[in-house]
Amino acid sequence: MRRAQAAIVALTAGALALTGCSAGAKQGASDDDARRNAEKQRAQITFGDAAASKGPAEPVPGATPGGTITVYQRDTYAHLDPAQQYVSDMGTLSTLLTRRLTTYHLDNKGKYTVVGDLATDSGQKSDGGKTWTYKLKDGIKFEDGKPITSDDIRHTVERTFADFISSGPTYLQRWLADSTDYRKILKGGPYDGKHLPKTVLDTPDDKTIVFHFKKPVGDLPYALAMAGYGAVEKAKDTKEKYDKAPVSSGPYKIQPGSFKNGKGITLVKNTQWDPKTDISRHQYVDKFDIQFSVSYPQSTQRLMSDNADNKTAVSFNNQVDAANMLQVANDPKIKARSTSGYQPYVGVMNFNMRRLKDKRVRQAIAYAMPTQDILDQYGTPGGGELAGSYISPTLTGFKEIDPYGKLKKPRGDVEKAKKILKAAGKVGMKLTYAHNTATEPAKYSVAVVDNLKKAGFDVQNKDLPADTYYDIIGKTDNQFDVYPSAWGADWPSSLTVLPPVYDGRQIQDGGTNYSLYNSAETNKEIDRISQETDQKKAADDWFALGEKILKNDLPQIPTFYYKQIQLHGSKVGGVVNNDIISSVDPTKMFVKK
């Protein structure tokens, strides 16, 4: 579950979303490239077999070994323990440090495949999708040279049930427990000698891991590829302390003593990593010097200058700030050092379904909403694209729809809104519109309030603090009628979008069903599709459900699909954006000679 950060909302778990086009794109930010590569991603993702999972990775054209890349990052990494990692910037870092049972392979043509990472393939399912079996590869080791065994993988899974693991994903735990209250089946985790029963998680030998679920699970290969399920060495697990000194299984490791909160962290080569076991990663660079507390405008200016050390610099996650976007797009030399693409996030305007019970009122708000004014604050064309659906163009099953004409009249259709409101007998209705105090919402809210007033509403504009924004709108008794949010998928399936946002059974304080939408019909359909193991059918069914919710119930109106532009120095090669990890892909980078 990921809430988009950008400037719409406060930074929260799963927030720092910065995705882009695939490796097949040419250098230089392009909206056409972004659209084409999003389409390629949706069409091509498959679950790879043993042949597709066998290393080493194909060479990056022109790549040479050696050198140091400087990395500018706005935010300090909040967690280094894989099980605590959910925010996208930490997910990018994890591709260098931590391997998991599965991962994504992005080839030189831009094709994505879910492959076996530590495992020999993406998984073998049986019993209608209730049982999944994984076999570990030979030659996989932690940075201390210890071979990675099924006992380590069991420990990796079981420790996520411990109370101190509170920030990472919970998909696997909930599926294994068949309950949202998953901790009850292994209270405290494995630290007191207890384990999940073999009927839930079995490790019959050093190489085999078997997951048993009570219901079919179709998306397990996707879920296991998340940073949050990265391998943890059982013998070196220091519980809470592991968050500051994890043991690497990837091509790089943390240089001892280099992590300084607010300052930086240094990654150096892990000599125990064997490229022959890894289809998705390279180890071209000697060192990554990651510097924290560098803002978007600062990193943009440094990388635009391309002078001195900036020639061998990038940012994994900082995007070009809105103020500099046009210069980047219009200067051919700078544009040639850019990549662009979609993020997996969709911005929406929530309608409080407990307060706005008349659909005609919600329709009037939807038609009046000036989505172009909202998008403009994030920089166009690179910052986003007007949306007609709840589902991002990066997800399998996406189709172009526009049931409320937001693409045709993005400044809002005030006259139509006014007619609907008048027919409903609601002219002059009081409406409380809330937003956070970040710069962008503060600016676009002027246009939102103006349009709603012109449509006939009596609008109260309510400013909410950015750092607690989601806590406030996440209250089931919040006193607001309309308020923005954004949501991003954890993998290219709407399973990670529609259930967390539209399942009425998940309405609770601190929940993510922000519109307080509850439909028995929708809940039933969520249960049905969640157990579908045919990926194409599930994708089509998810999109159909999202379209039905939007057209028939209208708990939210989509505003825009998030996009980004990122820059790199002229001496950094192999820079491509990866739609899955929501950033440029650090595993392909090299320093040009």
N, C-alpha and C positions, 0 to 999 in steps of 0.2 A: 504494500500500500504506500503510495507516494503522493505527497501533497507538493504541488509546485511552489517553488520559492520565488524566483524572479523578483518582481516588485509588487505582485498582486497581494501576496500573503507573507506572513512571518516565516522565518526559517524553522522548519519542523522536521520530524523524522521522515526520511525519504525525500528530502527536498531539493538538493542542488541539481536540478535537471538541466543538462546541456547536451543535447543529442545532435547528430549531424548526418551528412550523406555518407554513403558507403565508400569502400575502397575503390570502386570502379569509377568514381567521379574524377574528372580532370581537376587540376589545381585552379583555384580561383572561384570565389563564391558565386553561385548561380542558382536562381530560383528554379530554372528548368532542371538543372542537375538534381536539386533537392527532391523535386517531384518524381523524377524518373527513378531515382535511387530508392525512394520510399516505396515505389511500386515494385521494384526488384526485390526489396526485402520481404514485402508481403507475399510475393509469389514464390519465393525460393526456399524459405526456411523449412528444413526437413530434419528428422531425427536420424543421425548418421550411424552406420554400422561399423564393424571393426576396421574395414579398409579405410573408411572416411576418418577414422580416429587415430590412425597410425602416423607417428611423427617420422622425420622432423617436418617443420613447417616449410612451405615453399619459400625460397629466397625472395626478399624484397628487391625489385630491380634497382641496381646501382648502389646497393647497400655496402658499406665498408665498416669494419669494426673499430672500436676505440672512441676516445673523446668523452667529454662531459656535456650534458644538456642541463641548462638552468631552467627551472620551472617556476613560473609566477602563479601563486595561488592566493585568493582572497582569504580563505578560511583555513584555520588550523584543523587538522584531522581530529575529530572528536573521539574516535576510537580506532585502535589498531587490532584489537581482538576481532577476528572474522565474524564471530557470532553476534557482535554488537554493531556490525556495519550494515547500514541500510541506505544512507544518503549517497547520492551518486558520485560525489567527489571521492569518498572512501572506496566506492566500487571501482573507480578507475585505478586507484592506487593498488587495490587488491589483485588486479590482473598481473601485476609485476611480482607480487609477494606470495600469493596464496593460490594453490590449486584445489579443485574440488572434484567430485565424481564426474561431472559433466561441465562443459563450457561451450562457448560459441566460437566457431572457426569462421573467420572472414577472409576469404581468399583474395588473390590479386585481381580478380574480375568483379569483385563486389558481392559475391554470393555468400550468404550466411547459412551455416549448418550447425545444429546442436550435435556435438560430438562427445565421445568419451575423453575425459581429461586424465584423471587418475585411473578411471575405468577404461576397459577395452572398447566399449561402445557406449551409446547413449542410453542403454538399458534394454532388458528383455522382459516384456510384460506377459503375464499369463493370468488365468482365472478371470478373464474378462476385464483386465486392468486393475484387479485387486492385489496382485502380486507383481513385484518388480525385482529382478535380479541383476546384480552388478559384479563383474570380475575385475580385480585390480591388475594393472599392467606390471610387467617386470621392470626393475631398474628405477623405480620411483623412490625418492628419499627426501627427508627433511634436511635442513641446512647443516645439521650436526652429523650427517651421514647415516642416520638411522633409517632403515627401510620403512616405508609406509605400509601398514598392514590393516586388515579388516578391523582389528582391535582399536586402532587409532580412529577409524571411520565411525565405529560404534560409539566411541567416546565423544567424537565430534558432534554426533547427533544427540546423544544423551545429555551432554552438558547444556544444550539449549533449553532444557527443561528446568535448569537451576534458576532460582529467584534473581540472582545477580545479572543474568542475561536478560536485559529488558529493552534493548534498542534495536535488535535485529528482526528479520522476518520470522513469521510464525506458521507459514503454510505447512511445512512438513510436520511440525509438532501437532497441529490441529488435525491433519489428515490421519496421522498415526493414532491419535487419541479419539478420533471421530467426535471431537468436541472443541468448543472454543475455550473451555476450561481445561486446557491440555496438561497443565502442571500436576494435576491430581494423580496422573498415572505414573509419575516418577518424581515425587516431591524431593526437592533439593538436588536433583540430578544424580550423577553416578558417584558422587564423592563419599558416600557412606557405604559403598559396596553394593548398592542395589542397581538393578538393570531393568531395561524393558524386557518383557517376556519374549521368548523365541517366536511366539505367535504374532508378535508385532515387529520385532527386528531380530533377525537371525544372522549369525556369522559362523557358519559351519566349519570354515577353515580360514587360514590367514589371507586368502585371496578373494573370498566371497562375502557379499553383503546382500541380504534379502529383506525387502520391505513388504510387510503384509498390511493391507488396508481393509477396513470393513466395507468400504464403498469403492467403486471404480475411480481411479485417478488417471486422467489422460495427460496432464501437464507436468508430471514428475520430472522428466528430463529438463524442462525449462527451469523449474524451481531449484533443482539441485545445482544449477549453474550460477545461482546467486552468490554474491560475495559472502553472505551470511552463513553459508554452509561450507566455507573453506576448511581444509583439513587442519586439525589441531593435534600436535603430538601429545599423546596421553602422558608420557613420562615427564614432560616439561610443562604441563598445565599448572599454572600458579593462580588459577581462579581470577580474582579481580586484578591481580598484578599483571596478568597476561595481556591486559589491555595496553600496557606500555612497552612490553618486550615480547612480541609474538615470535614464534619460530617459523621461518620461511620454508615454503615448498616450491616456490616459483623461481624464475631466473634471477631475481634480485633479493637481497636481504637488507635489513636496516643496519647501517653502520653503527656499532655500539656507542651509546652516549650522544648520538647526533640529534635525537628528537628533542626540540625545544619549543614548548608551547608558545605560539604567537610569533616564532622566529623561523623555524624550518626543520627539515629532516633530510638526511642523505641516504640514498640507496646505492649499494655496490653489488657487484656480481656475486651470485650464489654458486660456488664451484661444485656443489653437489647436484645441481640441476642438470639433467641429461636431455639435450635437445632431441635425441632419438625417441624419447617418450612423449614428446609434446608437439601436437599438430598446429597449435594456435599461437605460439609465442616465439620471439627471438631474443637474443642477448647481445645486440650489436654495441650498445653504449657501455662504457666502463662505469659511468657514474651518473646519477640524477641528483642534482643539487636543487632541492625543492625549498622555495622561500615563501613564507606565509605573510599575511597582512598586506598584500599588494592588491589594491582595489581594481575594479574593472577599468576605470579610466586610466589608472597608472599603468597597468599591463598593456592596455591598448596603445598608449603613447610610446612606451618603450619598444614594443614590437613594430609599430609603424616606423619608428626611427631607424631600425635595423643597423644600429651603430655598435661598435665595440663588442661587449659580451652579449648584446641583444641578438647578434647574428646567430648564436647557438642557443637561443632561448625559445621557449614555448610557454603556454599555459595548458594544463590538462583540462581545466574547467572554466576559467574566466572567459567570458565572451566579449566581443566588441561592444562597448557601451553605446547607447542610443545616440549620444551626441556626436560620435565619430563614425557612425555607420555609413553616412553618405560619402564621406571622404574616402573611406575604404572601398566602397563600391565604385567610385568615380576615378580613382587613381590606379591605372593599370599595373604599376609596379607593386603597389601594396596589395591590390586584389589578387595578384598572382601568388601571393603568400598567404592566401586565405582558404578556408574550407567552410562550407555552409550546409545546412540541412534542417530537418525537423527534429524537434524534441518529442517525447511520447506524451506530452501534456496537452490538455485541453482546458482553456479557461471557460468558466460558466458564470452566470448570474443566478444565484439560488432564489427560489420563491419559497417562503415558509409555508408549507402545506397545512399547518395547523392554524395559521392565521388567514391565509389567502385561499379559502375553500372554494370560491367561485372560479371555475376555469376561465370564464370570460375576463375576469380581472387579470389573471396571469397572462392571457393572450394579449390584452391591451398593453401590459408592461413589456412583453416580448417584442411586439411590433414597434413600440416606441424606443426600445433600447438602441442607442447609437454605438453599435459595435465598432465602427470604424474609428470613432473618437477614442475608444478604449485601446484599440490596437496601435493607434498612432503614437501613444506614449511609450511604446516599447521599441520604436524605430522600425520603419518600413523601408524596403521590403524585407530586410533580413531578420527582423525581430519576431515576425509571426505572419499568419495568414488567416483571413476571415473564415470562421467555422460555421458549418451547417449541421454538424453531428456531434454527439457526445464522444465519439470514438475517433482517436487520432489516425492520421494517414499512415503512421508507422505500424499499425496493427493489422494482422491478418483478418480479412473479412471486410475491410473498410470499403465504403462506397460513397460517392458524392450524393448528398441529399441537401435540401434546403426548404423544409416544410413551412418555415415562417418568413421566407423571403429576405433573410439577413444578408445574403450575398448580392441580391439585386438592389436592395435599399439599405446599405450599411450605416447610413446616417440616421436611420430610424424612419418608420412610416407613421408619423404623428397623426395624420388625418385618419388613417385606418384605426389606430389605437383609440382615437377620440370617439369614433362611431361605435366601436365595440363597447367602450365604457358607458356611453350614453344609452345604448340598447340594454345594457345590464342594469341601468338605473343607479350607477355608482359614481357619477360625476361629483367631484368634490371629496371623494373618499380619502381619508387620511392614510398616509403610507410612510413607514419609517425605513429609510434607506441607510444601510450601514456599510462602512468600508474602513480599511486601515489607513494609517497616517503616512505611509510611504509616499514618495514623491509622485509616482505614476498614478496611483488611485486618487490621490488628492487632486490631480489635474483633470483626469477624465471624469471625475464625479461631478464637475461643474456641468458638463454636457449631459450627463445622465439625469441629474436633477432638473435641468432646464427642459429636456424632452418630456419627462414625466409630468411636469407642471403643465406644459403645453397640451398634453393629452387629457388633462382634466383632474389630475391627482393633487391633493394637498400634501406636499412632501416635506418630511422632516429629515434633514441630512445629519447623520450621526457618525462622528469620527471615533474610531477605536484604536487603541495602541497596537502597533505592529507586532511587538514581541509576545503579546497574549491574544492576538486576534483569533486564532483557531480555537483557543480555549473558550473564548466568549461565544463565538458562533456555534461552537460544538455543544452548547448547553441546550437541552431539550425544551427548556422554558424560556429561551431567548426571546426578547421583545422586539425583534426586527422582522420586517416583511421581505426585504430584498437585500442580498449581500453577496459579494463575489467570492469565488474560490477557484481552485484548479486542481486537477488530478492527473497523475501519470501512471501508465502501466508498468508493472515490474518485469514483464516479459511480453513478447508480441502476441498476447492473447487477451481478449476482453474479459476473461475470467478474473483478471486482476483489476478490472475497472467497474463492471456493472454490479457484482455482488457487494463489494465494500461501500459503494455509493448509493445503491438503490434497493438493497435488501432491507425491508421494513423491520425485520426481526433483529437487525443490528442497531436500531435506534437506541441510543443511550448517551448519557453525558460523556463527552470525550470521544464519541463515535465519529464516523466519517460520512454518515448519511445526513449531510448538512441541511437538506431541504425537508427533512423529517417526512420523507415519502414512504408510504406503506400501502402496498397493493397485494392482496392475497394471490391474485392471478400472476403478478410479476414474481412474487416469492416462490411460487410453485414452479414457474418456468426456470428460475435461477437454479433450483434444485435439480431439475431435469437436465439442463445443459451442463451443469457442473460435473455430471457423471458420464458425459459423452466422451468416448475415447477416440472417435474419428475426428482428427484435428480440423479437417476442412468443413465437415458438417457442423462441428461446434462453433467454428469461426462465423459461418453463415448464420447460424441460429442466434449467436450473441448479437450480431449486428441487427438482425431483424427485431430482436427484443429491445435493443436500444432505440431503434427507430419508432417502435410502437410506444415506448414510454414517452418519447419526445412528442409524438403526434397526439396521442390519446390523453396523456396525463399532464404533461408539461410541468414537471417539478423544477426545471432549470431551463434557461436558454443558453446555448453555447455562444461564446463570443469569439475566441480565436484559437488556432492551433499554434503552439509555441514553435519558434525556429531560432536559429542562432547563426552567427558568423564568428569564427575563431581565426587568430593570426599565429604565424610562427616566423622565426628568423630565417634568413636566406641560406644559412649553413646547416639547417636541420632538414633531413630528408625523410621519406617514408611517412609523411604526415597525412593521415586520412581520418575522417570522422567515422565513428562506429555507432550506429543507431541503437545497439543493444545496451552498451555501457554508458550511453548518454554523454559522450565526450570524444575528443580525439583519441586514437588508439596508441598508447605508449609502447606496446609490444612490437611495433613495426618501425620505430624511429631509429635514425642513425645520424651521425655527424658527418657532413660532407667533407671530403679532403680537399 
